[in-house]
Amino acid sequence: MVYWHVNQSPFSSAAWNGVTRELIVKYRKSDAEAARILFLSYSAVWDGLIGSFDGKFHYWMIRPSQADPGITLPITLPNHPSYPSNHAVIDGALAEILEAAFPAERKRLEQIAEEAAVSRLYGGIHYRFDKDAGMALGRAVAAKALAADLATVAPLP
């Protein structure tokens, strides 16, 4: 839980950056290909977070420790509503983009995304449906980013 808390937030995705870097090196992607992967990844993440916060302030779902004060937290309680999980949005978006770029790594990337997203349940700050909705939102936004990939658009004359 703490590993994913320290190494991933809307401001830093150090753990996912390490995975991305490792795959770019392993598969010998060019600088241009690496830049494209990173651009798509973080465009999808930020778009997904916009959607996530829209959902949070629409549904105003309380967090598990607010519903049951007996739940103790290993991290500070975030100061925004629970549903959907921002972390799961990040995990779903990054996994979807990286799976498209590195299809041979699909199973591993799905496992990493699930581990990262479920860590927030173990930390007592999310419900399973927060995670599931966040992962789905992240993957959906990433699919749109992949469909609109700027690398496929003809350059201006």
ZIJOUR-V855493 format. One record per residue. PHI is phi in degrees with one decimal (* if undefined). PSI is psi in degrees with one decimal (NA if undefined). NEAR is the number of other C-alpha atoms within 12 Angstrom. Layout:
# ZIJOUR-V855493
phi=PHI psi=PSI near=NEAR
phi=PHI psi=PSI near=NEAR
This chain:
# ZIJOUR-V855493
phi=* psi=-49.9 near=22
phi=-66.1 psi=-36.5 near=21
phi=-55.4 psi=-49.5 near=20
phi=-72.5 psi=-27.6 near=31
phi=-68.1 psi=-44.5 near=31
phi=-73.0 psi=-37.0 near=21
phi=-100.1 psi=10.3 near=20
phi=-154.4 psi=129.2 near=30
phi=-159.1 psi=173.5 near=29
phi=-59.8 psi=-16.0 near=27
phi=-104.4 psi=-16.7 near=17
phi=-151.6 psi=126.6 near=19
phi=-122.3 psi=58.7 near=28
phi=-57.3 psi=-41.7 near=19
phi=-64.2 psi=-48.5 near=25
phi=-66.6 psi=-34.8 near=36
phi=-61.7 psi=-39.0 near=26
phi=-63.9 psi=-42.5 near=17
phi=-62.9 psi=-46.2 near=26
phi=-61.1 psi=-47.3 near=35
phi=-60.0 psi=-45.4 near=24
phi=-58.4 psi=-43.2 near=18
phi=-68.9 psi=-40.1 near=28
phi=-60.5 psi=-42.9 near=25
phi=-69.9 psi=-47.8 near=16
phi=-56.4 psi=-42.1 near=15
phi=-96.1 psi=10.2 near=18
phi=51.6 psi=50.0 near=16
phi=-72.8 psi=144.2 near=20
phi=-70.8 psi=169.1 near=15
phi=-59.4 psi=-42.1 near=15
phi=-65.2 psi=-42.1 near=13
phi=-65.3 psi=-41.0 near=20
phi=-62.8 psi=-43.6 near=26
phi=-62.4 psi=-40.5 near=20
phi=-62.7 psi=-45.2 near=26
phi=-61.5 psi=-45.9 near=36
phi=-67.0 psi=-40.3 near=30
phi=-60.9 psi=-49.0 near=25
phi=-62.8 psi=-41.4 near=35
phi=-58.7 psi=-53.6 near=40
phi=-81.9 psi=-21.3 near=36
phi=-65.6 psi=-44.2 near=29
phi=-64.8 psi=-41.6 near=38
phi=-60.2 psi=-50.6 near=44
phi=-67.6 psi=-38.9 near=31
phi=-63.1 psi=-40.6 near=29
phi=-63.4 psi=-39.5 near=40
phi=-66.2 psi=-34.5 near=35
phi=-60.3 psi=-47.2 near=24
phi=-63.7 psi=-37.8 near=27
phi=-64.5 psi=-47.6 near=39
phi=-66.3 psi=-32.7 near=28
phi=-59.7 psi=-45.0 near=21
phi=-65.3 psi=-42.4 near=25
phi=-56.5 psi=-46.5 near=26
phi=-85.7 psi=-6.5 near=18
phi=-84.5 psi=-45.8 near=15
phi=-90.7 psi=-25.7 near=17
phi=47.6 psi=51.6 near=18
phi=-79.4 psi=127.3 near=25
phi=-71.7 psi=158.9 near=26
phi=-86.2 psi=158.9 near=33
phi=-53.7 psi=-42.2 near=28
phi=-70.6 psi=-18.1 near=26
phi=-80.0 psi=-30.6 near=22
phi=-79.1 psi=-31.9 near=16
phi=-133.9 psi=97.5 near=13
phi=-60.8 psi=-11.4 near=13
phi=-74.1 psi=-12.8 near=10
phi=-79.5 psi=120.5 near=19
phi=-97.6 psi=147.4 near=18
phi=-113.4 psi=136.9 near=23
phi=-81.3 psi=-9.5 near=20
phi=-132.5 psi=170.1 near=20
phi=-70.0 psi=141.2 near=16
phi=-68.0 psi=123.3 near=22
phi=-59.4 psi=149.5 near=26
phi=-95.3 psi=34.6 near=15
phi=-142.4 psi=164.7 near=25
phi=-60.8 psi=166.4 near=28
phi=-80.5 psi=-43.5 near=39
phi=-99.9 psi=129.1 near=37
phi=-84.5 psi=172.6 near=42
phi=-77.4 psi=120.6 near=47
phi=-60.9 psi=-41.5 near=46
phi=-60.4 psi=-41.9 near=51
phi=-67.2 psi=-33.5 near=47
phi=-60.4 psi=-47.5 near=48
phi=-60.4 psi=-46.0 near=52
phi=-63.1 psi=-45.1 near=54
phi=-64.8 psi=-43.2 near=44
phi=-65.5 psi=-48.0 near=46
phi=-66.8 psi=-40.7 near=53
phi=-61.1 psi=-43.7 near=46
phi=-62.6 psi=-45.0 near=42
phi=-66.5 psi=-46.2 near=42
phi=-67.3 psi=-34.2 near=42
phi=-65.4 psi=-34.4 near=31
phi=-69.7 psi=-37.8 near=27
phi=-78.4 psi=-30.0 near=29
phi=-133.6 psi=70.8 near=29
phi=-58.8 psi=-28.3 near=17
phi=-67.7 psi=-16.6 near=15
phi=-100.5 psi=9.1 near=24
phi=-51.6 psi=-51.7 near=20
phi=-61.9 psi=-45.7 near=17
phi=-61.0 psi=-44.0 near=19
phi=-65.9 psi=-38.0 near=29
phi=-62.7 psi=-39.2 near=28
phi=-66.4 psi=-42.3 near=17
phi=-62.4 psi=-46.0 near=29
phi=-61.8 psi=-42.4 near=39
phi=-65.1 psi=-44.6 near=30
phi=-59.4 psi=-45.8 near=27
phi=-64.5 psi=-45.3 near=39
phi=-68.2 psi=-41.3 near=44
phi=-73.2 psi=-18.2 near=34
phi=-58.9 psi=-29.3 near=30
phi=-72.8 psi=-26.4 near=43
phi=-69.7 psi=-46.2 near=32
phi=-62.7 psi=-29.3 near=25
phi=-78.7 psi=-6.4 near=28
phi=80.6 psi=13.3 near=31
phi=-109.3 psi=-2.1 near=42
phi=-139.8 psi=156.5 near=37
phi=-93.2 psi=162.3 near=30
phi=-60.9 psi=-37.9 near=26
phi=-68.0 psi=-25.7 near=24
phi=-63.0 psi=-47.1 near=35
phi=-62.6 psi=-48.8 near=35
phi=-61.1 psi=-44.4 near=28
phi=-66.8 psi=-40.0 near=31
phi=-63.8 psi=-45.0 near=42
phi=-61.4 psi=-44.2 near=39
phi=-63.2 psi=-42.8 near=33
phi=-63.6 psi=-46.7 near=40
phi=-59.5 psi=-43.8 near=42
phi=-67.0 psi=-39.1 near=35
phi=-65.5 psi=-42.6 near=29
phi=-66.0 psi=-40.3 near=36
phi=-63.8 psi=-38.2 near=39
phi=-61.9 psi=-39.2 near=29
phi=-66.6 psi=-39.6 near=23
phi=-63.0 psi=-41.7 near=32
phi=-66.2 psi=-38.4 near=29
phi=-67.2 psi=-30.2 near=18
phi=-102.7 psi=20.1 near=15
phi=-47.0 psi=120.3 near=21
phi=-65.9 psi=-18.5 near=18
phi=-68.4 psi=-18.8 near=17
phi=-93.2 psi=-4.8 near=11
phi=-85.9 psi=134.5 near=9
phi=-63.7 psi=138.2 near=8
phi=-67.2 psi=156.1 near=7
phi=-68.7 psi=148.3 near=5
phi=-68.3 psi=NA near=3
